[in-house]
Amino acid sequence: MSRSRILLCACLALAGALPAAAQQERLALTHVTIVDVDSGGLRADHTVLIDGNRITWTGPAAQARIPVGARVVDAPGRYVIPGLWDMHVHTSREGRARHFWPLFLAHGVTGVREMGSYLDTLQYWRAEARRPGAVAPHIVFSSPMLDGVPPNWRHGYGVADSAAAATAVDSMRALGFDFLKVYNRLSREAYYSIARQARLRGMTFAGHVPWSITTAEASDAGQRSIEHVSDPFFLECIPGGPQALAAFLAARTSGAPADSVQAALGRLRAVSAIDPDPAACRGLHDRLARNGTWLTPTLTQLRGARAEPRFADDPRMRFVPTALAQRWREGVRPQTDDDRRIQQLQARAVGIAHAAGVRMLAGTDASDEPFVYAGSTLHEEMWLLVEMAGLTPLEALRTATLNPALYLDAADSMGSVRAGRMADLVVLNANPLEDIHNTMRIHAVVANGRLIDGPERERLLAGAAEEAARAGTSAPARQED
């Protein structure tokens, strides 16, 4: 078993730990329809038995032998799906975990992939998530983002050369992080050193494609996932797109005159308005599929960056600290035709990649990104994958259930409703395969074996709103992750 697999098993066993009494509760969900995300089929009138934090049995309701003392949730007409995973979040800054974690659970997000923060806050919140009694989702933790010198953001970990990069990998491994995050300013030398050392130490690495290399090179080097469908991934499907991006980056980083940089930016914007051509990126997509490189599109994050005025009236703003909510509101403006076109083209690029066999993960970039809400926005991400990128409801549902399990090499522990899997489930009032919007019609959640029914969900939501209100009136400086 690889080190990354061992760390993942430990994470799933410990993160989101609940009091012993809650963990040992026996549950029976009776007369439900199980959504089989593997096959896409439905298993009607079934019962799911849970003991502690594991599913012990599933089968026809008529054959169920419900243990004495089990808590029975009779749910005819309702649908059970695996617990959802948001595969790109940042919970570990400004105390946001205090209101993020309950929001995740209340919306059926029973697991998240933490994509980086300050070293000390990552360590603090990792310990908090594993504390007995913590109400937290399962969390797979990245290292701080490994970046060039100086790093893009204050919470980045700058590595200047090959030796520093190898040392950083060893340090992050010793500190127990589940994987490494790579970022924009890494030099080629440092990036390839991270790739070699990670392979040597049995660690995976994921993140942005640094400006010094191409997407194809990142895939060939073993980068496990690529985050966001914006530049450079989107431009790969546009004839002349990669060249326009390279010219802009060269102008910006070489100290060229401001008018030269602006001219390069203008050419890049012009190219970005061209329709993606599947033929232009077929070779790259075939390579990503062959190498097993995943894509986390974060379409909702891209949408929030071009927010319309109506977004400012969203009732979920009560879950956002006051000063941050004000900053979001100040950033809204009427959407232009260019805004809408860019969103459509980026979504189309996701659909092209998916059709070519590139595997997808649902992620939102929940942090301080405008109008991205912990928990509920993951559902919107699935909706956009259907409505804009052309995935089927089943394919979109897999990006937040089965695919995270496959990505994390944990399909024997999570990602489907079967005996032996973790007891992480969402009970829905309607069939998500008929309409993906039904994922938000939540009747109840089971998180690590604990039943979160309607009243408990309301308590979690109320607590999250209170924590957000307590978070203060000083908004953090915007940080792009």
C-alpha positions as CSV (number, residue, x, y, z in Angstrom):
1,M,0.0,0.0,0.0
2,S,1.4,3.4,-1.0
3,R,2.0,6.2,1.5
4,S,-0.7,8.3,-0.1
5,R,-3.2,5.4,0.3
6,I,-2.2,4.9,3.9
7,L,-2.7,8.6,4.6
8,L,-6.0,8.6,2.9
9,C,-7.3,5.7,4.9
10,A,-6.2,7.5,8.1
11,C,-8.0,10.6,6.9
12,L,-11.2,8.8,6.2
13,A,-11.1,7.1,9.5
14,L,-10.4,10.2,11.6
15,A,-11.6,13.3,9.8
16,G,-15.1,14.4,10.9
17,A,-14.9,12.1,13.9
18,L,-18.1,12.1,16.0
19,P,-18.8,11.2,19.6
20,A,-18.6,7.5,20.3
21,A,-22.4,7.3,21.0
22,A,-23.2,8.8,17.7
23,Q,-20.7,6.6,15.8
24,Q,-22.1,3.4,17.3
25,E,-25.8,4.3,16.4
26,R,-27.5,1.7,14.2
27,L,-29.6,3.1,11.4
28,A,-32.0,1.6,8.9
29,L,-33.1,3.5,5.9
30,T,-36.1,1.5,4.7
31,H,-38.1,1.4,1.5
32,V,-35.8,3.8,-0.4
33,T,-34.6,3.8,-4.0
34,I,-30.8,3.5,-4.2
35,V,-29.1,5.4,-7.0
36,D,-26.3,3.1,-8.3
37,V,-23.8,5.6,-9.6
38,D,-21.6,2.8,-11.0
39,S,-24.2,1.4,-13.4
40,G,-26.7,4.3,-13.5
41,G,-29.5,2.0,-12.4
42,L,-32.0,2.4,-9.7
43,R,-32.6,-0.2,-6.9
44,A,-36.2,0.4,-5.8
45,D,-37.8,-0.5,-2.5
46,H,-34.5,-1.3,-0.8
47,T,-33.2,-1.0,2.8
48,V,-29.8,0.3,3.8
49,L,-28.5,-0.9,7.2
50,I,-25.7,1.1,9.0
51,D,-23.7,0.1,12.1
52,G,-21.4,2.8,13.4
53,N,-19.8,4.5,10.4
54,R,-20.2,1.6,7.9
55,I,-22.9,0.4,5.6
56,T,-23.4,-3.3,6.7
57,W,-26.2,-4.4,4.3
58,T,-28.3,-3.2,1.3
59,G,-31.0,-5.2,-0.3
60,P,-34.7,-5.5,-1.0
61,A,-36.7,-4.1,1.9
62,A,-38.7,-7.3,2.2
63,Q,-35.5,-9.2,3.0
64,A,-34.1,-6.8,5.5
65,R,-33.4,-8.0,9.1
66,I,-33.4,-4.8,11.1
67,P,-31.3,-5.1,14.3
68,V,-33.1,-4.6,17.6
69,G,-32.7,-1.0,18.7
70,A,-31.8,0.4,15.3
71,R,-33.1,3.9,14.5
72,V,-35.5,3.4,11.6
73,V,-36.0,6.1,8.9
74,D,-38.8,4.9,6.7
75,A,-38.4,6.8,3.4
76,P,-40.6,5.4,0.6
77,G,-40.5,7.5,-2.5
78,R,-37.0,8.9,-1.6
79,Y,-33.7,8.3,-3.3
80,V,-30.3,7.6,-1.7
81,I,-27.0,8.7,-3.2
82,P,-23.5,8.5,-1.9
83,G,-22.2,11.4,0.2
84,L,-20.9,14.2,-2.1
85,W,-17.3,15.5,-2.3
86,D,-16.2,19.0,-3.1
87,M,-12.8,18.4,-4.6
88,H,-11.5,22.0,-4.5
89,V,-12.0,24.1,-1.3
90,H,-10.0,26.3,1.0
91,T,-11.4,26.0,4.5
92,S,-8.3,26.8,6.5
93,R,-8.0,30.6,6.6
94,E,-9.7,33.4,8.6
95,G,-11.5,30.8,10.8
96,R,-13.9,30.0,7.9
97,A,-13.9,26.3,8.8
98,R,-16.3,27.2,11.7
99,H,-19.1,28.1,9.3
100,F,-17.9,26.1,6.2
101,W,-17.9,22.7,7.9
102,P,-21.6,22.8,9.1
103,L,-22.6,24.1,5.6
104,F,-20.9,21.2,3.9
105,L,-22.6,18.7,6.1
106,A,-26.1,20.3,5.9
107,H,-25.9,20.1,2.1
108,G,-24.7,16.5,1.9
109,V,-21.1,17.3,1.2
110,T,-19.5,14.7,3.5
111,G,-16.0,15.0,2.1
112,V,-13.7,17.8,0.7
113,R,-10.3,18.1,-0.7
114,E,-8.5,21.0,1.0
115,M,-6.4,22.8,-1.7
116,G,-4.0,24.8,0.5
117,S,-3.5,27.7,2.9
118,Y,-0.8,28.8,5.4
119,L,1.3,26.0,6.8
120,D,0.3,26.7,10.4
121,T,-3.5,27.1,9.7
122,L,-3.5,23.9,7.7
123,Q,-1.9,22.1,10.6
124,Y,-4.3,23.6,13.1
125,W,-7.5,22.8,11.2
126,R,-6.3,19.3,10.4
127,A,-5.9,18.7,14.1
128,E,-9.4,20.3,14.8
129,A,-11.0,18.1,12.1
130,R,-9.7,15.0,13.7
131,R,-10.6,16.0,17.3
132,P,-13.2,13.7,18.8
133,G,-16.5,15.5,18.7
134,A,-15.7,17.7,15.7
135,V,-18.6,18.2,13.3
136,A,-16.6,18.1,10.1
137,P,-16.6,16.4,6.8
138,H,-13.8,14.0,5.8
139,I,-10.9,16.2,4.6
140,V,-8.0,15.3,2.4
141,F,-5.3,17.9,3.1
142,S,-2.9,19.4,0.6
143,S,0.4,21.0,1.5
144,P,0.7,24.8,1.2
145,M,1.0,25.7,-2.4
146,L,4.5,25.1,-3.7
147,D,5.3,28.1,-5.8
148,G,8.2,30.1,-7.2
149,V,10.1,32.8,-5.4
150,P,8.5,35.1,-4.4
151,P,5.3,33.0,-4.3
152,N,2.1,34.4,-5.8
153,W,0.4,34.7,-2.4
154,R,1.5,35.1,1.2
155,H,0.4,31.6,2.1
156,G,2.5,30.1,-0.7
157,Y,5.7,28.1,0.0
158,G,8.4,29.4,-2.3
159,V,11.0,27.0,-3.7
160,A,13.8,28.5,-5.8
161,D,15.5,25.5,-7.4
162,S,15.7,21.8,-7.7
163,A,17.3,21.2,-4.3
164,A,14.8,23.4,-2.5
165,A,11.9,21.7,-4.2
166,A,13.1,18.2,-3.2
167,T,13.5,19.4,0.4
168,A,10.0,20.9,0.3
169,V,8.5,17.6,-0.8
170,D,10.3,15.7,2.1
171,S,9.2,18.4,4.6
172,M,5.6,18.2,3.6
173,R,5.7,14.4,3.7
174,A,7.2,14.5,7.2
175,L,4.4,16.9,8.2
176,G,1.8,14.4,7.1
177,F,0.1,16.2,4.3
178,D,-1.9,13.9,2.0
179,F,-0.6,15.4,-1.3
180,L,1.3,18.4,-2.7
181,K,-0.1,21.4,-4.4
182,V,1.8,23.1,-7.2
183,Y,1.3,26.6,-8.4
184,N,1.9,29.2,-11.1
185,R,5.4,30.6,-10.6
186,L,7.3,27.3,-10.2
187,S,10.3,27.2,-12.5
188,R,10.7,24.1,-14.8
189,E,13.6,23.0,-12.7
190,A,11.7,23.2,-9.5
191,Y,8.5,21.7,-10.9
192,Y,10.3,18.6,-12.3
193,S,12.2,18.2,-9.1
194,I,8.8,18.1,-7.2
195,A,7.5,15.5,-9.6
196,R,10.6,13.3,-9.2
197,Q,10.7,13.6,-5.4
198,A,7.0,13.0,-5.1
199,R,7.2,9.9,-7.1
200,L,10.2,8.7,-5.0
201,R,8.2,9.4,-1.8
202,G,4.9,7.9,-3.0
203,M,3.1,11.2,-2.9
204,T,0.7,12.7,-5.5
205,F,0.7,16.3,-6.6
206,A,-2.0,18.4,-8.1
207,G,-2.9,22.0,-8.7
208,H,-2.3,24.7,-11.3
209,V,-0.2,24.2,-14.4
210,P,2.8,26.5,-13.8
211,W,3.5,29.1,-16.4
212,S,6.9,27.5,-17.1
213,I,5.5,24.3,-18.6
214,T,2.6,23.1,-20.8
215,T,-0.5,21.2,-19.8
216,A,0.8,18.2,-21.8
217,E,4.2,18.3,-19.9
218,A,2.3,18.5,-16.5
219,S,0.3,15.4,-17.4
220,D,3.4,13.5,-18.6
221,A,5.2,14.5,-15.3
222,G,2.4,12.8,-13.3
223,Q,0.4,15.7,-12.1
224,R,-2.7,14.0,-10.7
225,S,-5.2,16.8,-11.4
226,I,-5.4,20.2,-13.1
227,E,-7.5,22.8,-11.3
228,H,-9.8,25.2,-13.2
229,V,-10.8,25.3,-16.8
230,S,-9.6,28.8,-17.3
231,D,-6.2,29.6,-18.9
232,P,-4.2,27.7,-20.0
233,F,-6.5,24.7,-20.3
234,F,-9.3,26.5,-22.1
235,L,-6.9,28.0,-24.7
236,E,-5.6,24.6,-25.7
237,C,-8.8,24.1,-27.8
238,I,-8.4,27.4,-29.6
239,P,-6.1,27.6,-32.6
240,G,-3.4,30.0,-31.7
241,G,-4.5,30.1,-28.0
242,P,-1.4,28.6,-26.4
243,Q,0.9,30.8,-28.4
244,A,-1.1,34.0,-27.5
245,L,-0.9,33.0,-23.8
246,A,2.8,32.3,-24.0
247,A,3.4,35.7,-25.7
248,F,1.5,37.5,-23.0
249,L,3.3,35.7,-20.1
250,A,6.6,36.4,-21.8
251,A,5.8,40.1,-22.1
252,R,4.5,40.4,-18.6
253,T,7.5,38.6,-16.9
254,S,10.3,40.1,-19.1
255,G,9.9,43.7,-18.0
256,A,8.6,44.7,-21.4
257,P,7.1,48.2,-21.8
258,A,3.5,48.5,-20.5
259,D,2.2,49.1,-24.1
260,S,3.7,45.8,-25.2
261,V,2.1,44.0,-22.4
262,Q,-1.2,45.6,-23.2
263,A,-0.9,44.7,-26.8
264,A,-0.2,41.1,-25.9
265,L,-3.1,41.1,-23.6
266,G,-5.4,42.4,-26.3
267,R,-4.3,39.6,-28.7
268,L,-5.0,37.1,-25.9
269,R,-8.5,38.5,-25.3
270,A,-9.2,38.4,-29.0
271,V,-8.2,34.7,-29.2
272,S,-10.2,33.9,-26.1
273,A,-13.4,34.8,-27.9
274,I,-12.9,32.2,-30.6
275,D,-15.0,29.0,-30.5
276,P,-13.1,26.0,-29.1
277,D,-12.2,23.4,-31.8
278,P,-12.2,19.8,-30.6
279,A,-9.6,18.9,-33.2
280,A,-7.2,21.5,-31.8
281,C,-7.0,19.8,-28.4
282,R,-7.7,16.2,-29.4
283,G,-4.1,15.2,-28.9
284,L,-3.8,16.8,-25.5
285,H,-7.1,15.3,-24.3
286,D,-6.0,11.9,-25.5
287,R,-2.8,12.3,-23.5
288,L,-4.6,13.4,-20.4
289,A,-7.0,10.5,-20.6
290,R,-4.1,8.1,-21.2
291,N,-2.1,9.5,-18.3
292,G,-5.0,9.5,-15.9
293,T,-4.8,13.2,-15.4
294,W,-8.1,14.6,-13.9
295,L,-9.7,18.0,-14.4
296,T,-11.5,20.1,-11.8
297,P,-13.3,22.7,-13.9
298,T,-14.8,25.0,-11.0
299,L,-17.3,26.5,-13.4
300,T,-19.1,28.1,-10.4
301,Q,-16.0,30.0,-9.4
302,L,-15.7,31.3,-12.9
303,R,-19.3,32.3,-12.9
304,G,-18.9,34.2,-9.6
305,A,-16.0,36.2,-10.9
306,R,-18.4,37.7,-13.5
307,A,-21.4,38.0,-11.1
308,E,-24.6,39.7,-12.1
309,P,-26.4,42.2,-9.8
310,R,-29.1,39.6,-8.9
311,F,-26.4,37.6,-7.1
312,A,-26.2,40.3,-4.4
313,D,-29.7,39.4,-3.2
314,D,-29.0,35.7,-2.7
315,P,-30.4,34.6,0.7
316,R,-27.2,32.6,1.3
317,M,-25.4,35.8,1.9
318,R,-26.2,35.3,5.6
319,F,-23.5,32.6,5.5
320,V,-20.9,35.2,4.5
321,P,-19.0,37.4,6.9
322,T,-20.3,41.0,6.7
323,A,-17.3,42.7,5.2
324,L,-16.7,40.0,2.7
325,A,-20.3,40.1,1.6
326,Q,-20.0,43.8,1.1
327,R,-16.9,43.3,-1.1
328,W,-18.8,40.8,-3.1
329,R,-21.8,43.2,-3.6
330,E,-19.4,46.0,-4.6
331,G,-18.0,43.8,-7.4
332,V,-21.3,43.0,-9.2
333,R,-22.1,44.7,-12.5
334,P,-24.4,44.0,-15.4
335,Q,-23.1,41.0,-17.4
336,T,-21.7,41.9,-20.8
337,D,-22.0,39.8,-24.0
338,D,-18.3,39.1,-23.6
339,D,-18.8,37.8,-20.0
340,R,-21.6,35.4,-21.2
341,R,-19.6,34.3,-24.2
342,I,-16.5,33.5,-22.1
343,Q,-18.5,31.4,-19.7
344,Q,-20.1,29.5,-22.5
345,L,-16.8,28.9,-24.3
346,Q,-15.1,27.7,-21.1
347,A,-18.0,25.4,-20.3
348,R,-17.9,24.1,-23.9
349,A,-14.2,23.3,-23.4
350,V,-15.1,21.2,-20.4
351,G,-17.6,19.3,-22.5
352,I,-15.1,18.7,-25.3
353,A,-12.6,17.4,-22.7
354,H,-15.2,15.1,-21.1
355,A,-16.3,13.8,-24.5
356,A,-12.6,12.9,-25.2
357,G,-12.4,10.8,-22.1
358,V,-10.8,13.3,-19.6
359,R,-12.1,12.4,-16.2
360,M,-13.8,15.2,-14.1
361,L,-14.0,16.1,-10.5
362,A,-16.6,18.5,-9.1
363,G,-15.0,21.4,-7.2
364,T,-16.1,25.0,-6.3
365,D,-13.0,26.8,-4.9
366,A,-15.1,27.6,-1.9
367,S,-13.0,30.2,0.0
368,D,-13.5,33.9,-0.4
369,E,-14.3,33.6,-4.1
370,P,-17.4,35.8,-5.0
371,F,-20.7,34.1,-4.6
372,V,-19.3,30.6,-4.0
373,Y,-21.0,29.2,-0.9
374,A,-19.7,26.2,1.0
375,G,-21.9,23.2,0.5
376,S,-24.7,24.5,-1.7
377,T,-22.5,25.7,-4.6
378,L,-21.3,22.1,-5.2
379,H,-24.8,21.3,-6.3
380,E,-24.7,24.2,-8.7
381,E,-21.4,23.0,-10.0
382,M,-23.1,19.7,-11.0
383,W,-26.0,21.7,-12.5
384,L,-23.6,23.8,-14.7
385,L,-21.8,20.6,-15.8
386,V,-25.2,19.4,-17.2
387,E,-26.6,22.7,-18.4
388,M,-23.5,24.3,-19.9
389,A,-20.9,21.5,-20.5
390,G,-23.4,18.9,-21.7
391,L,-22.8,16.1,-19.2
392,T,-25.8,13.9,-18.4
393,P,-27.2,14.0,-14.8
394,L,-25.5,10.7,-14.0
395,E,-22.2,11.9,-15.3
396,A,-22.4,15.1,-13.3
397,L,-23.4,13.1,-10.2
398,R,-20.4,10.9,-10.6
399,T,-18.1,13.9,-10.5
400,A,-19.0,14.4,-6.9
401,T,-19.4,10.8,-5.8
402,L,-17.8,7.9,-7.7
403,N,-15.0,10.0,-9.4
404,P,-13.6,11.4,-6.1
405,A,-13.5,7.8,-4.8
406,L,-11.6,6.7,-7.9
407,Y,-9.3,9.7,-7.8
408,L,-8.4,9.0,-4.1
409,D,-7.9,5.3,-4.8
410,A,-10.7,4.6,-2.3
411,A,-13.6,3.1,-4.3
412,D,-13.6,0.2,-1.9
413,S,-14.4,2.6,1.0
414,M,-16.6,5.4,-0.5
415,G,-18.4,6.7,-3.6
416,S,-21.2,4.1,-3.8
417,V,-24.1,2.8,-1.7
418,R,-22.9,-0.7,-0.9
419,A,-22.1,-2.9,2.1
420,G,-18.7,-2.1,3.5
421,R,-18.6,1.5,2.3
422,M,-18.4,4.5,4.6
423,A,-21.8,5.5,5.9
424,D,-21.9,8.8,4.0
425,L,-25.2,9.2,2.3
426,V,-27.7,11.8,1.1
427,V,-31.4,11.0,1.1
428,L,-33.2,13.0,-1.6
429,N,-36.9,13.7,-2.2
430,A,-36.7,13.2,-5.9
431,N,-34.7,11.3,-8.5
432,P,-31.4,13.2,-9.5
433,L,-31.1,11.1,-12.7
434,E,-34.3,12.7,-14.0
435,D,-33.3,16.2,-13.0
436,I,-29.9,17.1,-11.6
437,H,-31.5,20.0,-9.6
438,N,-33.1,17.3,-7.4
439,T,-29.7,16.9,-5.6
440,M,-30.8,20.0,-3.5
441,R,-34.1,18.4,-2.5
442,I,-32.5,17.0,0.6
443,H,-34.5,15.0,3.1
444,A,-31.6,13.9,5.3
445,V,-27.9,13.3,5.4
446,V,-25.8,10.5,6.9
447,A,-22.3,11.7,7.6
448,N,-19.8,9.2,9.0
449,G,-22.8,7.1,10.3
450,R,-24.5,10.0,12.0
451,L,-28.1,10.9,10.9
452,I,-28.6,14.6,10.1
453,D,-32.4,14.9,9.8
454,G,-34.4,18.0,8.9
455,P,-34.2,19.7,12.3
456,E,-30.5,18.9,12.7
457,R,-29.9,20.4,9.2
458,E,-31.7,23.5,10.3
459,R,-29.5,23.7,13.4
460,L,-26.3,23.4,11.4
461,L,-27.5,26.1,9.0
462,A,-28.4,28.5,11.9
463,G,-25.1,27.8,13.6
464,A,-23.2,28.5,10.3
465,A,-25.0,31.9,10.0
466,E,-24.1,32.8,13.5
467,E,-20.5,31.9,13.0
468,A,-20.3,33.9,9.8
469,A,-21.8,36.9,11.7
470,R,-19.1,36.5,14.4
471,A,-16.3,36.3,11.8
472,G,-15.8,40.0,12.1
473,T,-16.1,43.0,9.8
474,S,-12.6,43.0,8.4
475,A,-12.5,41.4,5.0
476,P,-9.3,39.5,4.1
477,A,-7.4,40.7,1.0
478,R,-8.7,38.7,-2.0
479,Q,-6.6,35.7,-2.6
480,E,-6.8,33.6,-5.8
481,D,-6.4,29.9,-5.2
